[in-house]
Amino acid sequence: MDKFNKFLKNALIFLIIFLIVNYIFQYFQGDKGKELLNSGNFIFETTDTEYSRRQVVTVSLTNNTKEPIIIPNECPNEPLTVLRYENNEWVKKTASPELDCSSSKDLTIQPEKKIKIAYDSWNNALFNNMGRFKIELTTKVNGEEKTFTTNEFTITKEGMLRQLWNGVFYRPIYNGLMFLIAKMPGNSLGWAIILLTILIRTILLVPSQKAMKAQKRMQEIQPRIEKIKEKHKGDQQKIAMETMAIWKDAKVSPFGSCLPILLQFPVLIALFYVIQRGLNPDNAFLLYANYANLNLSNIDTNFLNILELTKVNFYVLPLVIGGLQFFQMKLAMGKKNIKAGNEMAMATNMMTYVMPVMIAVFTASMPAGVGLYWGVSTIYGIVQQIVVNRGKPHTADEPTVRIIENKENNIT
């Protein structure tokens, strides 16, 4: 009964913290674009004056008039009119990728509202060549047809860091995911993410296993470190020297347990951009080969008919992911009792609650596909942690650390 009450208490604390943090996050996110705009005209501009070839060109439209402004749906053609400066004249650029236009409809901008249109599905086809561009919109304003033109903007070659990122992380993750999607029945994105996660965690198995074992040894030597702190209370130099000697003897590092998470972050970021922007025919140029049975316009993004992986899931998925993270951290901490005054143990215990909430809020701000990756990765980590916890404790003789004090010898 006590265990059940403790579980309910932990679950309640986690739920309260998550709801508070998520509410604050959504509150500040929701404030964007809600402010009243200056009345009088229609503002049509790009979000930047310079884009690299792999950045998504985005236009901002602000309706400061008293009437709704309607932008006709032209799917699968690009929205608005894109012009490129060639041979001393502005030339219209067009693209018609294979898109599912069944749910497409005219776009309406209400008075005193602001929207953005991104060229995700047409970016490479329209803006792959460097140069000067502008975008035009012809629509009716207050019953009168008018043509609006954005500021000129330039497309430049991507920098060295972006090329490195695309070559080392983004493109390999993109191709790995597309290859797996091609092998999945119905081109399922969800099952491909699960399999990709298992493959990545298996590749990282050796360093993550070492990190978990090091973390376990850190817990085992913690009582010895506490004895040193009591013995040399107030003498930080001696405490530091003897603590480092114990770490060296046990072959551990206080930062070793961070390695598995750090190794996964580039994969996580790359996967985020793949799910957010990569699942459309415009990105076919990133493929290493034409994978059989793969149609980028027909990828199944609805996992088990309950989770749309390209959209944000604000509550259910974040709570599940946060709960899994909490369980994993509890396993990693073991069953050590926290003594009063043990600041490190208290901080670790606090992180047991804070870290899962942070992960949950992070999940609530990303496409559900990223959350699915993190959830499967956490389950993999839980299994690993159970195996590590069942292993034999690391035993080592306590090192005898001699502190050599420099004394001045008086010569008489």
C-alpha positions in Angstrom: 0.0 0.0 0.0 2.9 2.4 0.8 4.4 1.7 -2.6 1.1 2.4 -4.3 0.7 5.7 -2.3 4.3 6.7 -3.2 3.6 6.0 -6.9 0.4 8.1 -6.8 2.3 10.9 -5.1 5.1 10.8 -7.7 2.6 10.7 -10.5 0.6 13.6 -9.1 3.7 15.7 -8.6 4.9 15.0 -12.2 1.4 15.8 -13.6 1.1 19.1 -11.8 4.5 20.3 -12.8 3.9 19.2 -16.4 0.6 21.0 -16.7 2.0 24.2 -15.1 5.0 24.3 -17.4 3.1 23.3 -20.5 0.4 26.0 -19.7 3.1 28.7 -19.4 4.8 27.4 -22.6 1.5 27.4 -24.6 0.5 30.8 -23.1 3.6 32.5 -24.4 3.5 30.6 -27.7 -0.1 31.6 -28.2 0.6 35.3 -27.7 2.5 35.4 -30.9 0.6 37.1 -33.7 -2.4 38.0 -31.4 -1.5 41.6 -31.0 -3.6 44.2 -32.8 -2.0 45.4 -36.0 -1.8 49.0 -37.2 -4.8 49.5 -39.5 -4.7 50.9 -43.1 -2.9 48.6 -45.5 -1.8 45.1 -46.5 1.8 44.1 -45.6 3.4 41.4 -47.8 7.1 40.6 -47.2 9.5 37.7 -46.8 10.7 36.7 -43.3 14.3 37.4 -44.4 16.2 39.2 -47.1 18.7 36.3 -47.7 18.2 32.5 -47.7 20.6 29.7 -48.3 19.5 27.1 -50.9 18.4 24.7 -48.2 16.5 27.2 -46.1 12.8 27.3 -46.6 11.6 30.6 -48.1 8.7 32.0 -46.1 6.4 35.0 -46.8 4.5 36.9 -44.2 1.1 38.4 -45.0 -0.6 40.9 -42.7 -4.1 42.0 -43.3 -4.6 45.5 -41.8 -7.7 46.2 -43.9 -11.3 45.8 -42.7 -12.2 43.0 -45.1 -11.0 39.4 -45.3 -8.4 38.7 -48.0 -8.7 35.4 -49.9 -5.7 33.7 -51.5 -6.9 31.1 -54.1 -5.8 27.5 -53.8 -3.5 26.5 -56.7 -2.3 23.1 -55.4 -0.2 21.3 -56.6 1.3 24.5 -58.1 3.2 26.8 -55.8 1.3 29.5 -53.8 1.5 33.1 -55.1 3.8 34.0 -58.0 7.6 33.5 -57.8 9.9 35.6 -60.0 13.6 35.3 -60.5 15.8 38.0 -62.1 17.4 36.5 -65.3 19.0 38.3 -68.2 17.8 41.8 -67.1 14.2 40.8 -66.6 11.9 39.1 -64.0 11.0 35.5 -65.1 8.2 33.5 -63.6 9.2 30.2 -61.9 6.8 27.4 -61.5 6.7 23.9 -59.9 4.0 21.2 -59.8 5.2 18.4 -57.5 3.0 15.3 -56.8 1.1 16.5 -53.8 -2.1 15.3 -52.2 -4.4 18.3 -52.8 -7.6 16.6 -51.5 -7.7 18.7 -48.4 -6.4 21.9 -49.9 -8.6 25.0 -50.0 -8.5 28.7 -50.4 -6.6 30.6 -47.7 -8.5 33.4 -45.9 -6.7 36.1 -44.0 -9.1 37.7 -41.5 -8.9 41.5 -40.7 -6.1 42.4 -38.3 -4.5 38.9 -38.6 -1.1 37.8 -39.8 -0.2 34.5 -41.4 2.9 32.9 -42.9 3.2 30.8 -46.0 6.2 28.5 -46.3 7.4 26.9 -49.5 8.3 23.6 -47.9 6.9 21.5 -50.8 8.3 23.7 -53.6 11.6 25.1 -52.1 14.2 23.1 -54.0 12.3 23.2 -57.3 11.9 27.0 -57.1 14.9 28.2 -55.2 17.7 25.8 -55.9 19.5 28.3 -58.2 21.2 31.2 -56.5 20.1 34.7 -57.5 17.6 37.5 -56.9 13.9 36.7 -56.3 10.7 38.3 -55.4 7.1 37.1 -54.9 3.8 38.6 -56.2 0.2 38.3 -55.1 -2.8 39.5 -57.0 -6.0 39.6 -55.0 -9.1 41.7 -54.2 -8.9 44.2 -51.4 -12.1 46.1 -50.5 -13.6 44.9 -53.8 -10.7 46.2 -55.9 -8.1 43.9 -57.6 -4.6 44.8 -56.6 -1.1 43.3 -57.0 1.3 43.2 -54.1 5.1 42.5 -54.4 7.4 41.4 -51.6 10.8 42.9 -51.0 13.6 41.4 -53.2 15.6 38.6 -51.5 18.6 36.6 -52.5 19.3 32.9 -52.6 22.9 32.1 -51.6 25.1 29.0 -51.3 24.8 27.3 -47.9 27.7 27.8 -45.5 30.3 25.3 -44.5 28.6 24.4 -41.2 25.3 23.8 -42.9 26.9 21.6 -45.6 28.7 19.7 -42.8 25.4 19.2 -40.9 23.5 18.1 -44.1 26.3 15.7 -45.1 27.1 14.1 -41.7 23.7 14.1 -39.9 20.6 15.2 -41.9 21.1 13.4 -45.2 22.1 10.0 -43.6 19.2 10.1 -41.2 16.8 11.2 -44.0 18.0 8.3 -46.3 17.9 5.8 -43.5 14.4 6.7 -42.6 13.3 6.7 -46.3 14.9 3.3 -46.9 13.0 1.9 -43.9 9.7 3.5 -45.0 10.1 1.8 -48.4 10.4 -1.6 -46.6 7.5 -1.0 -44.3 4.0 -2.2 -45.3 2.0 0.8 -46.5 5.0 3.0 -46.3 4.4 3.5 -42.5 6.4 6.3 -41.0 5.7 5.1 -37.5 7.1 1.6 -37.8 10.1 3.1 -39.7 10.8 5.5 -36.8 10.6 2.6 -34.3 13.0 0.4 -36.4 15.4 3.4 -36.9 15.4 4.1 -33.2 16.3 0.5 -32.4 19.1 0.5 -35.0 20.5 3.8 -33.6 20.4 2.7 -30.0 22.0 -0.6 -30.9 24.8 1.2 -32.7 25.2 3.3 -29.5 24.9 0.3 -27.3 28.5 0.0 -26.2 29.1 3.7 -25.1 25.6 3.9 -23.5 26.2 0.6 -21.6 29.6 1.9 -20.4 27.9 5.1 -19.2 25.2 3.3 -17.3 27.7 1.1 -15.6 29.8 4.1 -14.7 26.7 5.8 -13.2 26.0 2.7 -11.2 29.6 2.7 -9.9 29.2 6.4 -9.0 26.3 5.4 -6.7 28.3 2.6 -5.2 31.2 4.9 -4.3 29.0 7.7 -3.0 29.1 6.5 0.6 33.0 6.6 0.5 32.8 10.2 -0.9 30.4 11.2 1.9 32.9 9.8 4.5 35.7 11.9 3.0 33.5 15.0 3.2 32.8 14.3 6.8 36.4 13.6 7.6 37.8 16.7 5.9 34.9 19.0 6.5 35.9 22.5 5.5 39.0 21.5 3.6 37.9 21.6 0.0 41.3 20.9 -1.4 41.7 17.6 0.4 38.1 16.6 -0.4 38.7 17.3 -4.1 42.0 15.3 -4.2 40.6 12.3 -2.4 37.4 12.3 -4.4 39.3 12.4 -7.7 41.4 9.5 -6.4 38.3 7.5 -5.8 36.9 8.4 -9.2 40.2 7.3 -10.8 40.3 4.0 -8.9 36.6 3.2 -9.8 37.3 4.3 -13.4 34.3 6.7 -13.5 33.6 10.3 -14.5 30.8 12.5 -13.1 29.9 13.5 -16.6 30.1 10.0 -18.2 26.3 9.3 -17.8 25.6 12.3 -20.1 27.2 10.7 -23.1 24.2 8.6 -24.4 21.9 11.7 -24.4 24.6 13.9 -26.0 25.1 11.3 -28.8 21.4 11.2 -29.5 20.8 15.0 -29.8 22.1 15.4 -33.4 19.9 12.4 -34.4 17.0 14.0 -32.6 17.4 17.3 -34.3 17.9 15.8 -37.7 14.8 13.6 -37.3 12.8 16.7 -36.3 13.6 18.5 -39.6 13.0 15.3 -41.6 9.5 14.9 -40.1 8.7 18.6 -40.2 9.9 19.3 -43.8 11.3 16.3 -45.5 8.3 14.1 -46.2 7.4 15.6 -49.6 8.5 15.0 -53.2 10.5 18.3 -53.3 13.2 16.6 -51.2 13.7 13.7 -53.6 17.1 15.2 -54.5 18.4 14.2 -51.1 18.0 10.5 -51.7 21.1 8.5 -52.3 19.1 6.2 -54.7 15.6 5.7 -55.9 14.2 3.3 -53.4 11.7 0.7 -54.7 8.1 1.0 -53.5 8.8 4.5 -52.1 6.5 7.4 -53.1 7.2 10.5 -51.1 3.7 11.8 -51.6 2.1 8.6 -50.2 3.9 8.1 -46.9 1.5 6.9 -44.1 2.1 9.4 -41.3 -0.9 8.2 -39.2 0.5 5.6 -36.8 -2.0 2.9 -35.9 -4.8 5.4 -36.7 -4.3 7.1 -33.3 -1.2 9.3 -33.7 -0.6 11.8 -36.5 3.2 11.9 -36.5 3.7 15.2 -38.4 1.6 17.2 -35.9 2.1 18.1 -32.3 0.4 16.0 -29.6 0.0 18.3 -26.7 -1.0 16.1 -23.8 -1.2 12.3 -24.1 2.1 11.6 -25.8 4.1 14.0 -23.6 2.7 12.5 -20.5 3.6 9.0 -21.7 7.1 10.0 -22.6 7.6 11.9 -19.3 6.4 8.9 -17.4 8.8 6.6 -19.2 11.6 9.1 -18.6 10.7 9.3 -14.9 10.7 5.4 -14.6 14.1 5.2 -16.3 15.6 7.8 -14.0 14.2 6.0 -11.0 15.9 2.8 -12.2 19.1 4.7 -12.7 19.1 6.1 -9.2 18.6 2.7 -7.6 17.2 2.4 -4.1 19.6 4.6 -2.2 18.1 6.5 0.7 18.6 10.3 0.7 20.2 11.4 3.9 19.5 14.9 5.2 22.3 17.3 4.2 23.4 15.2 1.2 23.2 18.0 -1.4 24.2 15.9 -4.3 21.6 13.2 -3.6 19.0 15.9 -3.1 19.9 17.5 -6.4 19.7 14.1 -8.1 16.3 13.4 -6.6 15.1 16.8 -7.8 16.3 16.1 -11.3 14.2 12.9 -11.2 11.2 15.1 -11.4 12.5 18.1 -13.4 14.1 16.1 -16.2 11.0 14.2 -17.2 8.9 17.4 -17.1 11.4 19.1 -19.4 11.3 16.1 -21.8 7.5 16.1 -21.7 7.4 19.8 -22.5 9.9 19.3 -25.3 7.7 16.5 -26.7 4.7 18.8 -26.5 6.4 21.3 -28.8 7.6 18.8 -31.5 5.9 16.7 -34.1 4.7 13.5 -32.6 7.2 11.5 -34.7 10.0 13.0 -32.6 8.2 12.0 -29.5 7.7 8.4 -30.8 11.5 8.3 -31.3 12.2 9.5 -27.8 9.7 7.1 -26.3 11.1 4.0 -28.1 14.6 5.2 -27.2 13.6 5.5 -23.5 12.0 2.0 -23.5 15.3 0.7 -25.0 17.2 2.5 -22.2 14.9 1.1 -19.5 15.7 -2.5 -20.7 19.4 -1.6 -20.7 19.2 -0.2 -17.2 17.4 -3.3 -15.9 20.2 -5.5 -17.3 22.9 -3.2 -15.7 21.1 -3.1 -12.4 21.0 -6.9 -12.2 24.8 -7.1 -12.8 27.2 -7.7 -10.0 28.3 -4.7 -8.0 31.6 -3.3 -8.8 34.0 -4.0 -6.0 37.3 -2.4 -5.4 39.5 -1.8 -2.4 39.2 1.6 -1.1 42.2 3.6 -2.2 44.6 4.9 0.4 45.0 8.5 -0.5 47.9 10.3 1.0 47.8 14.1 1.1 51.3 15.4 1.1 51.5 18.7 2.9 54.3 21.1 2.1 56.0 22.3 5.2 58.6 25.0 5.4 61.8 23.6 7.0 63.5 26.2 9.1 67.3 26.0 8.6 69.1 27.1 11.7 
